[in-house]
Amino acid sequence: MAGVVRRPGQRFIPRASGRIHGGPDPLPDAPALHRGLRQPLFPLDLVERLYNCLQEADADIAMAAAFEGGEDLMRPQPVFCLLKVELRERLQAFMQSGGRKIDAWTAGERTVLARFDRPGDDRRAFLNINTLQQLDQLEQESAS
């Protein structure tokens, strides 16, 4: 997996996903989870909270939203979203037309933001780690 920061011997949490390009869909009736692989602190209840938000809002996409660092502004986290598989063809068409920004595509869909701002939620939950140095720094901060 190119571009994924990990330590030797580290195991990844499996990613559930409906197929977008070719082949049969392994979970044809289940929402597809798309999440980044460089966020070591993402919430363990991510799928449950996204699913509940999706159902409560009767939306097609539930996207995580959280505060970043010391900011007081809630920001969408489009890489962390749960989407209904019925969107597959529209997503394919978007990508085939040259679209690449997930937030540009989701803006045209029935999208609800799932807020990750409960007491106990880590403000660094969606922090993007790109290098082993950043991972070391995060581990040192977490140990303090």
C-alpha positions, 0 to 999 in steps of 0.5 A, spaced: 500 500 500 503 505 497 503 512 501 500 509 507 504 510 514 505 504 518 511 501 522 514 494 521 509 488 523 503 493 524 496 491 522 491 495 519 484 495 520 480 492 514 476 497 510 469 495 508 468 498 501 463 496 495 466 496 489 466 502 484 470 499 478 468 492 475 467 486 478 461 484 482 459 488 489 461 484 495 456 487 499 450 489 494 445 492 499 450 495 504 452 502 505 460 502 503 465 505 508 470 509 505 476 512 510 483 514 509 488 510 511 493 515 514 489 517 520 491 513 526 486 516 531 480 515 527 474 514 532 472 506 533 465 508 533 466 511 526 461 506 522 456 506 528 455 514 528 456 515 521 450 509 520 446 512 525 446 519 522 445 516 515 439 513 517 436 519 522 437 524 516 434 519 511 441 521 507 445 518 501 451 520 504 454 521 512 460 525 512 464 526 518 465 533 521 470 535 527 474 540 529 481 541 527 487 542 532 486 548 536 480 551 531 473 552 533 470 551 526 467 544 525 470 542 518 467 536 514 472 530 513 470 527 506 474 522 506 471 519 512 464 517 509 458 512 509 455 512 502 449 508 499 451 503 494 446 506 489 450 512 488 455 508 485 453 510 478 453 517 479 460 517 482 462 513 476 460 518 472 463 524 476 470 520 476 469 519 468 468 526 467 474 528 470 471 529 477 476 528 483 474 532 489 470 528 493 467 534 496 465 537 489 461 530 488 458 530 495 455 537 494 450 535 489 448 529 493 443 528 499 449 529 504 449 529 512 454 531 517 456 527 523 459 531 528 465 528 532 465 533 537 462 529 543 465 529 550 471 524 549 472 525 542 479 527 540 480 533 536 486 529 533 481 524 530 482 525 523 489 528 523 492 526 517 499 523 518 504 522 512 511 521 515 514 516 520 516 523 523 509 525 524 507 519 527 513 519 532 511 526 534 504 524 535 506 518 539 510 523 543 504 528 544 499 522 546 504 519 551 505 526 555 
